Amino acid sequence: IIGSFKKVGEGYEGEIVTLTQKIRGVRFVPEANRASDNVPNFRVQIGKLEAGAVWIKHTTDWREYLSVKLDDPTLP
């Protein structure tokens, strides 16, 4: 686990913690125009920077979880 988030309104807010960095103010902002399942449910934003994408997925017994892809070259 490299992050902790809580639901705030329609999105999520929290922080990412690695061995070398602690990034606060990370937000998962809902994607308003999802034309297909390939489009993420949320965009990861750190300040004004878009740093990744989030998809809502389900386990085999239909429990919901978030699958996060971070696209920040400063993260290991």
PDB file of N, CA, C and O in Angstrom:
ATOM      1  N   ILE A   1       0.857  -1.180   0.000  1.00  0.00           N
ATOM      2  CA  ILE A   1       0.000   0.000   0.000  1.00  0.00           C
ATOM      3  C   ILE A   1       0.893   1.230   0.000  1.00  0.00           C
ATOM      4  O   ILE A   1       1.726   1.408   0.889  1.00  0.00           O
ATOM      5  N   ILE A   2       0.711   2.072  -1.004  1.00  0.00           N
ATOM      6  CA  ILE A   2       1.514   3.297  -1.053  1.00  0.00           C
ATOM      7  C   ILE A   2       0.662   4.551  -0.896  1.00  0.00           C
ATOM      8  O   ILE A   2       1.169   5.665  -1.031  1.00  0.00           O
ATOM      9  N   GLY A   3      -0.615   4.382  -0.614  1.00  0.00           N
ATOM     10  CA  GLY A   3      -1.462   5.547  -0.473  1.00  0.00           C
ATOM     11  C   GLY A   3      -2.655   5.279   0.411  1.00  0.00           C
ATOM     12  O   GLY A   3      -3.049   4.133   0.629  1.00  0.00           O
ATOM     13  N   SER A   4      -3.218   6.347   0.912  1.00  0.00           N
ATOM     14  CA  SER A   4      -4.468   6.250   1.660  1.00  0.00           C
ATOM     15  C   SER A   4      -5.367   7.387   1.196  1.00  0.00           C
ATOM     16  O   SER A   4      -4.939   8.532   1.055  1.00  0.00           O
ATOM     17  N   PHE A   5      -6.621   7.035   0.965  1.00  0.00           N
ATOM     18  CA  PHE A   5      -7.578   7.980   0.404  1.00  0.00           C
ATOM     19  C   PHE A   5      -8.916   7.837   1.104  1.00  0.00           C
ATOM     20  O   PHE A   5      -9.244   6.775   1.634  1.00  0.00           O
ATOM     21  N   LYS A   6      -9.681   8.913   1.101  1.00  0.00           N
ATOM     22  CA  LYS A   6     -11.047   8.864   1.621  1.00  0.00           C
ATOM     23  C   LYS A   6     -11.975   9.500   0.606  1.00  0.00           C
ATOM     24  O   LYS A   6     -11.579  10.392  -0.144  1.00  0.00           O
ATOM     25  N   LYS A   7     -13.202   9.036   0.590  1.00  0.00           N
ATOM     26  CA  LYS A   7     -14.211   9.546  -0.336  1.00  0.00           C
ATOM     27  C   LYS A   7     -14.602  10.955   0.098  1.00  0.00           C
ATOM     28  O   LYS A   7     -14.932  11.195   1.259  1.00  0.00           O
ATOM     29  N   VAL A   8     -14.559  11.870  -0.849  1.00  0.00           N
ATOM     30  CA  VAL A   8     -14.961  13.266  -0.621  1.00  0.00           C
ATOM     31  C   VAL A   8     -15.851  13.657  -1.785  1.00  0.00           C
ATOM     32  O   VAL A   8     -15.374  13.808  -2.910  1.00  0.00           O
ATOM     33  N   GLY A   9     -17.137  13.821  -1.527  1.00  0.00           N
ATOM     34  CA  GLY A   9     -18.077  14.125  -2.608  1.00  0.00           C
ATOM     35  C   GLY A   9     -18.111  12.987  -3.603  1.00  0.00           C
ATOM     36  O   GLY A   9     -18.324  11.837  -3.220  1.00  0.00           O
ATOM     37  N   GLU A  10     -17.904  13.286  -4.877  1.00  0.00           N
ATOM     38  CA  GLU A  10     -17.911  12.266  -5.930  1.00  0.00           C
ATOM     39  C   GLU A  10     -16.527  11.681  -6.191  1.00  0.00           C
ATOM     40  O   GLU A  10     -16.395  10.728  -6.958  1.00  0.00           O
ATOM     41  N   GLY A  11     -15.487  12.245  -5.557  1.00  0.00           N
ATOM     42  CA  GLY A  11     -14.121  11.783  -5.787  1.00  0.00           C
ATOM     43  C   GLY A  11     -13.465  11.289  -4.515  1.00  0.00           C
ATOM     44  O   GLY A  11     -14.141  10.913  -3.558  1.00  0.00           O
ATOM     45  N   TYR A  12     -12.137  11.295  -4.515  1.00  0.00           N
ATOM     46  CA  TYR A  12     -11.349  10.845  -3.378  1.00  0.00           C
ATOM     47  C   TYR A  12     -10.195  11.814  -3.171  1.00  0.00           C
ATOM     48  O   TYR A  12      -9.728  12.450  -4.116  1.00  0.00           O
ATOM     49  N   GLU A  13      -9.732  11.924  -1.907  1.00  0.00           N
ATOM     50  CA  GLU A  13      -8.573  12.742  -1.585  1.00  0.00           C
ATOM     51  C   GLU A  13      -7.689  11.972  -0.623  1.00  0.00           C
ATOM     52  O   GLU A  13      -8.171  11.205   0.211  1.00  0.00           O
ATOM     53  N   GLY A  14      -6.364  12.192  -0.752  1.00  0.00           N
ATOM     54  CA  GLY A  14      -5.455  11.517   0.152  1.00  0.00           C
ATOM     55  C   GLY A  14      -4.014  11.828  -0.151  1.00  0.00           C
ATOM     56  O   GLY A  14      -3.677  12.910  -0.633  1.00  0.00           O
ATOM     57  N   GLU A  15      -3.145  10.835   0.145  1.00  0.00           N
ATOM     58  CA  GLU A  15      -1.722  11.025  -0.043  1.00  0.00           C
ATOM     59  C   GLU A  15      -1.071   9.750  -0.530  1.00  0.00           C
ATOM     60  O   GLU A  15      -1.588   8.651  -0.330  1.00  0.00           O
ATOM     61  N   ILE A  16       0.077   9.915  -1.177  1.00  0.00           N
ATOM     62  CA  ILE A  16       0.906   8.806  -1.635  1.00  0.00           C
ATOM     63  C   ILE A  16       2.203   8.877  -0.853  1.00  0.00           C
ATOM     64  O   ILE A  16       2.827   9.935  -0.771  1.00  0.00           O
ATOM     65  N   VAL A  17       2.618   7.737  -0.270  1.00  0.00           N
ATOM     66  CA  VAL A  17       3.842   7.690   0.523  1.00  0.00           C
ATOM     67  C   VAL A  17       4.718   6.560   0.001  1.00  0.00           C
ATOM     68  O   VAL A  17       4.293   5.405  -0.040  1.00  0.00           O
ATOM     69  N   THR A  18       5.953   6.898  -0.403  1.00  0.00           N
ATOM     70  CA  THR A  18       6.938   5.896  -0.810  1.00  0.00           C
ATOM     71  C   THR A  18       8.137   6.029   0.122  1.00  0.00           C
ATOM     72  O   THR A  18       8.112   6.830   1.056  1.00  0.00           O
ATOM     73  N   LEU A  19       9.180   5.251  -0.125  1.00  0.00           N
ATOM     74  CA  LEU A  19      10.379   5.351   0.701  1.00  0.00           C
ATOM     75  C   LEU A  19      11.040   6.715   0.590  1.00  0.00           C
ATOM     76  O   LEU A  19      11.690   7.168   1.533  1.00  0.00           O
ATOM     77  N   THR A  20      10.881   7.373  -0.551  1.00  0.00           N
ATOM     78  CA  THR A  20      11.574   8.642  -0.771  1.00  0.00           C
ATOM     79  C   THR A  20      10.664   9.868  -0.823  1.00  0.00           C
ATOM     80  O   THR A  20      11.155  10.996  -0.785  1.00  0.00           O
ATOM     81  N   GLN A  21       9.346   9.667  -0.909  1.00  0.00           N
ATOM     82  CA  GLN A  21       8.454  10.814  -1.085  1.00  0.00           C
ATOM     83  C   GLN A  21       7.182  10.672  -0.262  1.00  0.00           C
ATOM     84  O   GLN A  21       6.721   9.565   0.016  1.00  0.00           O
ATOM     85  N   LYS A  22       6.629  11.808   0.118  1.00  0.00           N
ATOM     86  CA  LYS A  22       5.302  11.880   0.723  1.00  0.00           C
ATOM     87  C   LYS A  22       4.562  12.978  -0.022  1.00  0.00           C
ATOM     88  O   LYS A  22       4.882  14.158   0.123  1.00  0.00           O
ATOM     89  N   ILE A  23       3.574  12.593  -0.817  1.00  0.00           N
ATOM     90  CA  ILE A  23       2.857  13.545  -1.663  1.00  0.00           C
ATOM     91  C   ILE A  23       1.451  13.719  -1.103  1.00  0.00           C
ATOM     92  O   ILE A  23       0.639  12.794  -1.135  1.00  0.00           O
ATOM     93  N   ARG A  24       1.177  14.902  -0.597  1.00  0.00           N
ATOM     94  CA  ARG A  24      -0.151  15.204  -0.044  1.00  0.00           C
ATOM     95  C   ARG A  24      -0.982  15.921  -1.100  1.00  0.00           C
ATOM     96  O   ARG A  24      -0.455  16.418  -2.095  1.00  0.00           O
ATOM     97  N   GLY A  25      -2.280  15.964  -0.868  1.00  0.00           N
ATOM     98  CA  GLY A  25      -3.164  16.693  -1.767  1.00  0.00           C
ATOM     99  C   GLY A  25      -3.421  15.982  -3.078  1.00  0.00           C
ATOM    100  O   GLY A  25      -3.682  16.625  -4.095  1.00  0.00           O
ATOM    101  N   VAL A  26      -3.348  14.653  -3.064  1.00  0.00           N
ATOM    102  CA  VAL A  26      -3.636  13.877  -4.271  1.00  0.00           C
ATOM    103  C   VAL A  26      -5.150  13.689  -4.353  1.00  0.00           C
ATOM    104  O   VAL A  26      -5.796  13.321  -3.372  1.00  0.00           O
ATOM    105  N   ARG A  27      -5.702  13.949  -5.538  1.00  0.00           N
ATOM    106  CA  ARG A  27      -7.156  13.836  -5.719  1.00  0.00           C
ATOM    107  C   ARG A  27      -7.480  12.907  -6.874  1.00  0.00           C
ATOM    108  O   ARG A  27      -6.781  12.900  -7.887  1.00  0.00           O
ATOM    109  N   PHE A  28      -8.538  12.121  -6.722  1.00  0.00           N
ATOM    110  CA  PHE A  28      -9.121  11.347  -7.810  1.00  0.00           C
ATOM    111  C   PHE A  28     -10.373  12.104  -8.231  1.00  0.00           C
ATOM    112  O   PHE A  28     -11.381  12.093  -7.526  1.00  0.00           O
ATOM    113  N   VAL A  29     -10.302  12.758  -9.378  1.00  0.00           N
ATOM    114  CA  VAL A  29     -11.376  13.623  -9.870  1.00  0.00           C
ATOM    115  C   VAL A  29     -12.220  12.836 -10.866  1.00  0.00           C
ATOM    116  O   VAL A  29     -11.671  12.269 -11.810  1.00  0.00           O
ATOM    117  N   PRO A  30     -13.544  12.784 -10.683  1.00  0.00           N
ATOM    118  CA  PRO A  30     -14.390  12.021 -11.602  1.00  0.00           C
ATOM    119  C   PRO A  30     -14.253  12.483 -13.053  1.00  0.00           C
ATOM    120  O   PRO A  30     -14.175  13.680 -13.329  1.00  0.00           O
ATOM    121  N   GLU A  31     -14.226  11.534 -13.960  1.00  0.00           N
ATOM    122  CA  GLU A  31     -14.186  11.819 -15.398  1.00  0.00           C
ATOM    123  C   GLU A  31     -15.620  12.042 -15.861  1.00  0.00           C
ATOM    124  O   GLU A  31     -16.457  11.146 -15.752  1.00  0.00           O
ATOM    125  N   ALA A  32     -15.900  13.222 -16.372  1.00  0.00           N
ATOM    126  CA  ALA A  32     -17.268  13.591 -16.750  1.00  0.00           C
ATOM    127  C   ALA A  32     -17.718  12.952 -18.056  1.00  0.00           C
ATOM    128  O   ALA A  32     -18.905  12.663 -18.210  1.00  0.00           O
ATOM    129  N   ASN A  33     -16.810  12.722 -19.003  1.00  0.00           N
ATOM    130  CA  ASN A  33     -17.198  12.251 -20.339  1.00  0.00           C
ATOM    131  C   ASN A  33     -16.645  10.856 -20.630  1.00  0.00           C
ATOM    132  O   ASN A  33     -15.730  10.709 -21.440  1.00  0.00           O
ATOM    133  N   ARG A  34     -17.193   9.836 -19.977  1.00  0.00           N
ATOM    134  CA  ARG A  34     -16.751   8.463 -20.211  1.00  0.00           C
ATOM    135  C   ARG A  34     -17.493   7.889 -21.401  1.00  0.00           C
ATOM    136  O   ARG A  34     -18.652   7.496 -21.273  1.00  0.00           O
ATOM    137  N   ALA A  35     -16.853   7.833 -22.550  1.00  0.00           N
ATOM    138  CA  ALA A  35     -17.482   7.315 -23.768  1.00  0.00           C
ATOM    139  C   ALA A  35     -17.400   5.794 -23.862  1.00  0.00           C
ATOM    140  O   ALA A  35     -18.178   5.177 -24.589  1.00  0.00           O
ATOM    141  N   SER A  36     -16.449   5.173 -23.119  1.00  0.00           N
ATOM    142  CA  SER A  36     -16.302   3.717 -23.156  1.00  0.00           C
ATOM    143  C   SER A  36     -15.652   3.245 -21.860  1.00  0.00           C
ATOM    144  O   SER A  36     -15.232   4.057 -21.036  1.00  0.00           O
ATOM    145  N   ASP A  37     -15.572   1.914 -21.686  1.00  0.00           N
ATOM    146  CA  ASP A  37     -14.948   1.343 -20.493  1.00  0.00           C
ATOM    147  C   ASP A  37     -13.444   1.568 -20.471  1.00  0.00           C
ATOM    148  O   ASP A  37     -12.820   1.437 -19.419  1.00  0.00           O
ATOM    149  N   ASN A  38     -12.849   1.905 -21.615  1.00  0.00           N
ATOM    150  CA  ASN A  38     -11.412   2.179 -21.661  1.00  0.00           C
ATOM    151  C   ASN A  38     -11.065   3.525 -21.047  1.00  0.00           C
ATOM    152  O   ASN A  38      -9.927   3.743 -20.631  1.00  0.00           O
ATOM    153  N   VAL A  39     -12.024   4.419 -20.989  1.00  0.00           N
ATOM    154  CA  VAL A  39     -11.812   5.737 -20.396  1.00  0.00           C
ATOM    155  C   VAL A  39     -11.870   5.578 -18.875  1.00  0.00           C
ATOM    156  O   VAL A  39     -12.798   4.952 -18.364  1.00  0.00           O
ATOM    157  N   PRO A  40     -10.899   6.132 -18.141  1.00  0.00           N
ATOM    158  CA  PRO A  40     -10.897   5.973 -16.683  1.00  0.00           C
ATOM    159  C   PRO A  40     -12.105   6.622 -16.022  1.00  0.00           C
ATOM    160  O   PRO A  40     -12.696   7.564 -16.549  1.00  0.00           O
ATOM    161  N   ASN A  41     -12.457   6.089 -14.842  1.00  0.00           N
ATOM    162  CA  ASN A  41     -13.541   6.663 -14.048  1.00  0.00           C
ATOM    163  C   ASN A  41     -13.112   7.962 -13.366  1.00  0.00           C
ATOM    164  O   ASN A  41     -13.925   8.857 -13.138  1.00  0.00           O
ATOM    165  N   PHE A  42     -11.811   8.048 -13.043  1.00  0.00           N
ATOM    166  CA  PHE A  42     -11.255   9.218 -12.356  1.00  0.00           C
ATOM    167  C   PHE A  42      -9.901   9.558 -12.968  1.00  0.00           C
ATOM    168  O   PHE A  42      -9.236   8.697 -13.544  1.00  0.00           O
ATOM    169  N   ARG A  43      -9.497  10.822 -12.840  1.00  0.00           N
ATOM    170  CA  ARG A  43      -8.152  11.273 -13.186  1.00  0.00           C
ATOM    171  C   ARG A  43      -7.424  11.569 -11.884  1.00  0.00           C
ATOM    172  O   ARG A  43      -8.001  12.162 -10.972  1.00  0.00           O
ATOM    173  N   VAL A  44      -6.164  11.162 -11.788  1.00  0.00           N
ATOM    174  CA  VAL A  44      -5.352  11.455 -10.609  1.00  0.00           C
ATOM    175  C   VAL A  44      -4.751  12.843 -10.792  1.00  0.00           C
ATOM    176  O   VAL A  44      -4.076  13.106 -11.788  1.00  0.00           O
ATOM    177  N   GLN A  45      -4.996  13.727  -9.832  1.00  0.00           N
ATOM    178  CA  GLN A  45      -4.455  15.080  -9.919  1.00  0.00           C
ATOM    179  C   GLN A  45      -3.673  15.415  -8.654  1.00  0.00           C
ATOM    180  O   GLN A  45      -4.115  15.152  -7.536  1.00  0.00           O
ATOM    181  N   ILE A  46      -2.495  16.003  -8.867  1.00  0.00           N
ATOM    182  CA  ILE A  46      -1.673  16.534  -7.788  1.00  0.00           C
ATOM    183  C   ILE A  46      -1.535  18.013  -8.101  1.00  0.00           C
ATOM    184  O   ILE A  46      -0.773  18.400  -8.987  1.00  0.00           O
ATOM    185  N   GLY A  47      -2.269  18.832  -7.377  1.00  0.00           N
ATOM    186  CA  GLY A  47      -2.372  20.251  -7.738  1.00  0.00           C
ATOM    187  C   GLY A  47      -3.063  20.337  -9.086  1.00  0.00           C
ATOM    188  O   GLY A  47      -4.167  19.817  -9.247  1.00  0.00           O
ATOM    189  N   LYS A  48      -2.433  20.986 -10.060  1.00  0.00           N
ATOM    190  CA  LYS A  48      -3.009  21.085 -11.402  1.00  0.00           C
ATOM    191  C   LYS A  48      -2.455  20.023 -12.347  1.00  0.00           C
ATOM    192  O   LYS A  48      -2.893  19.924 -13.493  1.00  0.00           O
ATOM    193  N   LEU A  49      -1.492  19.224 -11.871  1.00  0.00           N
ATOM    194  CA  LEU A  49      -0.848  18.199 -12.677  1.00  0.00           C
ATOM    195  C   LEU A  49      -1.684  16.922 -12.717  1.00  0.00           C
ATOM    196  O   LEU A  49      -2.102  16.415 -11.676  1.00  0.00           O
ATOM    197  N   GLU A  50      -1.928  16.402 -13.929  1.00  0.00           N
ATOM    198  CA  GLU A  50      -2.571  15.088 -14.049  1.00  0.00           C
ATOM    199  C   GLU A  50      -1.479  14.034 -13.975  1.00  0.00           C
ATOM    200  O   GLU A  50      -0.549  14.038 -14.782  1.00  0.00           O
ATOM    201  N   ALA A  51      -1.592  13.119 -12.996  1.00  0.00           N
ATOM    202  CA  ALA A  51      -0.511  12.170 -12.729  1.00  0.00           C
ATOM    203  C   ALA A  51      -0.936  10.720 -12.870  1.00  0.00           C
ATOM    204  O   ALA A  51      -0.201   9.825 -12.454  1.00  0.00           O
ATOM    205  N   GLY A  52      -2.109  10.463 -13.449  1.00  0.00           N
ATOM    206  CA  GLY A  52      -2.526   9.081 -13.621  1.00  0.00           C
ATOM    207  C   GLY A  52      -4.017   8.957 -13.847  1.00  0.00           C
ATOM    208  O   GLY A  52      -4.725   9.937 -14.076  1.00  0.00           O
ATOM    209  N   ALA A  53      -4.472   7.699 -13.771  1.00  0.00           N
ATOM    210  CA  ALA A  53      -5.877   7.398 -14.033  1.00  0.00           C
ATOM    211  C   ALA A  53      -6.354   6.294 -13.099  1.00  0.00           C
ATOM    212  O   ALA A  53      -5.556   5.502 -12.598  1.00  0.00           O
ATOM    213  N   VAL A  54      -7.668   6.251 -12.870  1.00  0.00           N
ATOM    214  CA  VAL A  54      -8.270   5.281 -11.952  1.00  0.00           C
ATOM    215  C   VAL A  54      -9.497   4.657 -12.610  1.00  0.00           C
ATOM    216  O   VAL A  54     -10.335   5.359 -13.175  1.00  0.00           O
ATOM    217  N   TRP A  55      -9.593   3.332 -12.530  1.00  0.00           N
ATOM    218  CA  TRP A  55     -10.756   2.612 -13.025  1.00  0.00           C
ATOM    219  C   TRP A  55     -11.441   1.896 -11.867  1.00  0.00           C
ATOM    220  O   TRP A  55     -10.772   1.374 -10.975  1.00  0.00           O
ATOM    221  N   ILE A  56     -12.770   1.869 -11.879  1.00  0.00           N
ATOM    222  CA  ILE A  56     -13.523   1.074 -10.911  1.00  0.00           C
ATOM    223  C   ILE A  56     -13.561  -0.353 -11.441  1.00  0.00           C
ATOM    224  O   ILE A  56     -13.977  -0.590 -12.575  1.00  0.00           O
ATOM    225  N   LYS A  57     -13.126  -1.302 -10.615  1.00  0.00           N
ATOM    226  CA  LYS A  57     -13.119  -2.724 -10.971  1.00  0.00           C
ATOM    227  C   LYS A  57     -13.912  -3.495  -9.929  1.00  0.00           C
ATOM    228  O   LYS A  57     -14.303  -2.948  -8.898  1.00  0.00           O
ATOM    229  N   HIS A  58     -14.148  -4.782 -10.213  1.00  0.00           N
ATOM    230  CA  HIS A  58     -14.873  -5.645  -9.279  1.00  0.00           C
ATOM    231  C   HIS A  58     -14.159  -6.983  -9.126  1.00  0.00           C
ATOM    232  O   HIS A  58     -13.600  -7.524 -10.080  1.00  0.00           O
ATOM    233  N   THR A  59     -14.192  -7.506  -7.891  1.00  0.00           N
ATOM    234  CA  THR A  59     -13.648  -8.834  -7.635  1.00  0.00           C
ATOM    235  C   THR A  59     -14.616  -9.866  -8.199  1.00  0.00           C
ATOM    236  O   THR A  59     -15.689  -9.514  -8.687  1.00  0.00           O
ATOM    237  N   THR A  60     -14.236 -11.142  -8.132  1.00  0.00           N
ATOM    238  CA  THR A  60     -15.121 -12.199  -8.648  1.00  0.00           C
ATOM    239  C   THR A  60     -16.439 -12.273  -7.887  1.00  0.00           C
ATOM    240  O   THR A  60     -17.440 -12.742  -8.428  1.00  0.00           O
ATOM    241  N   ASP A  61     -16.448 -11.812  -6.635  1.00  0.00           N
ATOM    242  CA  ASP A  61     -17.718 -11.781  -5.888  1.00  0.00           C
ATOM    243  C   ASP A  61     -18.335 -10.378  -5.872  1.00  0.00           C
ATOM    244  O   ASP A  61     -19.138 -10.060  -4.994  1.00  0.00           O
ATOM    245  N   TRP A  62     -17.957  -9.541  -6.847  1.00  0.00           N
ATOM    246  CA  TRP A  62     -18.525  -8.220  -7.132  1.00  0.00           C
ATOM    247  C   TRP A  62     -18.279  -7.173  -6.059  1.00  0.00           C
ATOM    248  O   TRP A  62     -19.062  -6.232  -5.922  1.00  0.00           O
ATOM    249  N   ARG A  63     -17.190  -7.325  -5.288  1.00  0.00           N
ATOM    250  CA  ARG A  63     -16.794  -6.232  -4.398  1.00  0.00           C
ATOM    251  C   ARG A  63     -16.040  -5.205  -5.235  1.00  0.00           C
ATOM    252  O   ARG A  63     -15.211  -5.562  -6.072  1.00  0.00           O
ATOM    253  N   GLU A  64     -16.331  -3.947  -5.006  1.00  0.00           N
ATOM    254  CA  GLU A  64     -15.739  -2.873  -5.800  1.00  0.00           C
ATOM    255  C   GLU A  64     -14.372  -2.470  -5.245  1.00  0.00           C
ATOM    256  O   GLU A  64     -14.169  -2.429  -4.032  1.00  0.00           O
ATOM    257  N   TYR A  65     -13.439  -2.172  -6.151  1.00  0.00           N
ATOM    258  CA  TYR A  65     -12.151  -1.614  -5.759  1.00  0.00           C
ATOM    259  C   TYR A  65     -11.678  -0.661  -6.851  1.00  0.00           C
ATOM    260  O   TYR A  65     -12.226  -0.653  -7.953  1.00  0.00           O
ATOM    261  N   LEU A  66     -10.664   0.139  -6.544  1.00  0.00           N
ATOM    262  CA  LEU A  66     -10.114   1.091  -7.498  1.00  0.00           C
ATOM    263  C   LEU A  66      -8.764   0.595  -7.994  1.00  0.00           C
ATOM    264  O   LEU A  66      -7.889   0.257  -7.197  1.00  0.00           O
ATOM    265  N   SER A  67      -8.599   0.553  -9.300  1.00  0.00           N
ATOM    266  CA  SER A  67      -7.335   0.194  -9.939  1.00  0.00           C
ATOM    267  C   SER A  67      -6.677   1.486 -10.401  1.00  0.00           C
ATOM    268  O   SER A  67      -7.234   2.213 -11.223  1.00  0.00           O
ATOM    269  N   VAL A  68      -5.480   1.774  -9.867  1.00  0.00           N
ATOM    270  CA  VAL A  68      -4.826   3.061 -10.094  1.00  0.00           C
ATOM    271  C   VAL A  68      -3.558   2.871 -10.916  1.00  0.00           C
ATOM    272  O   VAL A  68      -2.748   1.990 -10.629  1.00  0.00           O
ATOM    273  N   LYS A  69      -3.391   3.703 -11.937  1.00  0.00           N
ATOM    274  CA  LYS A  69      -2.155   3.745 -12.726  1.00  0.00           C
ATOM    275  C   LYS A  69      -1.574   5.138 -12.569  1.00  0.00           C
ATOM    276  O   LYS A  69      -2.208   6.129 -12.932  1.00  0.00           O
ATOM    277  N   LEU A  70      -0.352   5.210 -12.021  1.00  0.00           N
ATOM    278  CA  LEU A  70       0.320   6.490 -11.851  1.00  0.00           C
ATOM    279  C   LEU A  70       1.308   6.688 -12.968  1.00  0.00           C
ATOM    280  O   LEU A  70       2.065   5.773 -13.292  1.00  0.00           O
ATOM    281  N   ASP A  71       1.319   7.858 -13.565  1.00  0.00           N
ATOM    282  CA  ASP A  71       2.199   8.190 -14.682  1.00  0.00           C
ATOM    283  C   ASP A  71       3.145   9.316 -14.319  1.00  0.00           C
ATOM    284  O   ASP A  71       3.327  10.260 -15.088  1.00  0.00           O
ATOM    285  N   ASP A  72       3.742   9.214 -13.149  1.00  0.00           N
ATOM    286  CA  ASP A  72       4.652  10.257 -12.691  1.00  0.00           C
ATOM    287  C   ASP A  72       6.076   9.714 -12.684  1.00  0.00           C
ATOM    288  O   ASP A  72       6.363   8.791 -11.921  1.00  0.00           O
ATOM    289  N   PRO A  73       6.970  10.245 -13.495  1.00  0.00           N
ATOM    290  CA  PRO A  73       8.327   9.714 -13.566  1.00  0.00           C
ATOM    291  C   PRO A  73       9.132   9.863 -12.280  1.00  0.00           C
ATOM    292  O   PRO A  73      10.181   9.233 -12.146  1.00  0.00           O
ATOM    293  N   THR A  74       8.673  10.676 -11.333  1.00  0.00           N
ATOM    294  CA  THR A  74       9.397  10.819 -10.078  1.00  0.00           C
ATOM    295  C   THR A  74       9.088   9.695  -9.093  1.00  0.00           C
ATOM    296  O   THR A  74       9.772   9.551  -8.080  1.00  0.00           O
ATOM    297  N   LEU A  75       8.052   8.894  -9.387  1.00  0.00           N
ATOM    298  CA  LEU A  75       7.736   7.769  -8.518  1.00  0.00           C
ATOM    299  C   LEU A  75       8.492   6.537  -8.983  1.00  0.00           C
ATOM    300  O   LEU A  75       8.582   6.283 -10.184  1.00  0.00           O
ATOM    301  N   PRO A  76       9.042   5.763  -8.040  1.00  0.00           N
ATOM    302  CA  PRO A  76       9.782   4.562  -8.435  1.00  0.00           C
ATOM    303  C   PRO A  76       8.873   3.479  -9.002  1.00  0.00           C
ATOM    304  O   PRO A  76       9.349   2.408  -9.379  1.00  0.00           O
TER     305      PRO A  76
END
